[in-house]
C-alpha cells in the first residue's frame, strides 16, 4: 500500500468537462477509500498500485489527453513520482521533490 498525491491540469477546450469528469471518476475508483479533495486539481489517497501503474491507469482509464493535459503522481511513502503529459520543467519538479 502506498500514499499518493495526484495533481493535474487539463487544457481548457471543448472536451474539458468530459476529460475532467472521467479522470475524477477514475481517481475515485482506484483509491482504497474516499480521497481527500479539498483543493483544486489535487487528490490524496491510498492505493495498492505503484506510482507508474497508477499514472498509467489514470491515463488509460479516463479521457486524459497526454498531448495537452498534465498529471503528476507522487508516492510519498516510497518517494517515487510518475508523470504524463507535456511537463515543461521536469528537472525542476525532480529537484523540488528531491527524487
N, C-alpha and C positions, 0 to 999 in steps of 0.2 A: 504494500500500500504506500502511496506517495501523496504528498500535499502539493497542490498545484495552484499557480496563479495563471490565469489566461487573460490577456489583454488584446484588444483588436481594434482595427479601424476599417470601416467599409467605405469605399468610394461612393460618393453621392451621385446617383444616376437613377434612371427609371426602374431598375431592378433592385434598388437598395432594400426596400422593405421585405421582399421575398428572400433575399440573401440573409439579411439580418435575422428574420424570424426563423428560418431553417437552422441557422447557426446556434441561436439561443436554445432551440429545441434539442439540438444535438448535445450541447453542453449539459443540459438537464438530464438527458438520457445516460450520459457517460459518468456523471457524478454519482458517488456512492449514496449521498444524502442531498438534501436541498442545498444548492450552492449559495455562498454569500455573494450578494449582487447589489449592494447599496450605493455603488458609484458607477459612473458611466463606462461602458465597454470594458468591464473588468469583473472577473469571477474568481472566487477562491473556493476550492473543494478538494475532496479526497477521491482517489481512483486507484484501481489496481494496475492501470496501464503505465507504460514508460512515457517520458516526455515526447519522444519521437512517435510512438504509436498513438498517443492522444492527439498530437498535432495532425497526424495523417487521418485519423478517424474523424476529427472535426472538419477537415478539408474535404474528404471524400463522402462523408455522411451528410453534408449540407450543400447549399448552393454557393459556398465560399468561392470566390473567383481569384485564384492566385496571381492573375495578371494585374489586378488592381487593388485587391484587399490585402490587409496585413494582419498577421496573427503572431503573437509571441506566447509560448507556453513555457512556464518556469516550474520545474520540480524543485521546490525549496528544501525538501528533505535531503535529496541526493545531489543537489547543486548541479543540475543539468538543464539546458534550455533547448528548445526547438522553435524554429520559425518557418513561416510560409508567407510568400508574397514578396513584393519589391521593397525590402528593407534597405533604406538609403545608407545607413551608417551602422553596419553590423559590428565593426570593430569597437565603436563607441558603446554599443549595447553590451558587448562582451566585457569591455573594460569596467563599466559601471556595475555590472552584475558580479564581476570577479571570477567568472567562469564562462 
